């Protein structure tokens, strides 16, 4: 498609790749959902190198050594960030995305759809960066189990977003085939974040506090 044919589009949409641009201009059945899925899958694929860093345990930059006191404060910030991932994901999927798609019988907003896909991909990126930061920290041996438990708190965020993107893309393609065949179609855009490690973190903190009381460890 020529630049001239795209001149009527908002600037944010003019640079979209071919498939996504065609969806915006031609607006075939389910175009809103297909656009969201295509953008999300593309944004996630662009972060494949970061995914490989996690796969191979490669941290960027020098490893930072932390005292128990420094790690305790650092850990609290990481826990707050992990909770923020879930909040953002919920707001995107349950609030922003339905509005972007539009009510039944109304056209969707392509710029809002693009925003939702990029925002969710942003959480995906932040969640992987969050885990990589743990690989770049070194703590005393007594705190290794606490570090591992805290890291597990956010380990499912990126995989669950990736699984969601893959499932939605797959189901949408089947939905288009079913619609063309005159079959009923039901789309599922639910994304629920499950996490682990909360109980383990509490247990480790209790264990470390016992060591502090026994004089075997100092937080300060």
C-alpha positions, 0 to 999 in steps of 0.5 A, a space after each residue: 500500500 502506498 504512502 498516499 493511500 495511508 495519508 488519511 490514517 492517524 500517524 500511529 497507524 501509518 507505520 503498521 506492517 502489511 497485515 495489520 495495516 490491511 486490517 485497519 483499512 479494510 476492516 473485515 469481520 473480527 478485524 478489531 480482535 485480529 488487529 489486537 492479536 497480530 500486534 501483541 504476537 509481533 511485539 512479543 516476538 520482538 523480545 525473543 532475545 530477552 527471552 533467550 537471556 532468561 533461558 540461558 541465565 544471562 544477566 546484562 552488566 556486572 553482578 551487584 552484591 547486596 548486603 542483607 539490609 540492601 536486599 531486604 529493601 530491594 526485595 520489597 520493591 520487586 514484590 510491589 512491582 510484581 503485584 503491579 503486573 497483575 493490576 496492569 494486566 487486569 486493567 488492560 484486559 477487563 477495562 481498556 480492551 473492551 472499550 477499544 473493541 467497541 460495544 456490539 454493533 459499533 466499530 472499534 478504535 484501532 489506536 486504542 486497540 494498538 495501545 492495549 496490545 502494546 501495553 500488555 506487551 510492555 508488561 511482558 517485557 517488564 516481567 522478563 526484565 524483572 527476572 533478569 534483575 534477580 540474575 544480576 544480584 548476589 546475596 549472602 548464602 543465607 538469603 539465597 532461598 529467599 531470593 529464589 522464592 521472591 523470583 518465583 513470585 513473578 516467573 509466570 507473568 511473561 509465560 502467561 501473557 505469551 500463552 494468552 497471545 498464542 491462544 487468542 491468535 489461534 482461536 481467532 483464526 479458527 473463528 474466522 474459518 467458522 464464521 465463513 462456514 456459518 458456524 457460531 463463534 465464541 471468543 475468550 479473552 480471559 487472562 488470569 495471572 497465577 503466581 507462586 511463592 508468597 507462602 514460601 517468601 513468608 516462611 523464608 522471612 520467618 526463618 531469617 528473622 529467627 537467625 537474626 534473633 539467634 545472632 547468626 545473621 544481621 539485617 543491618 
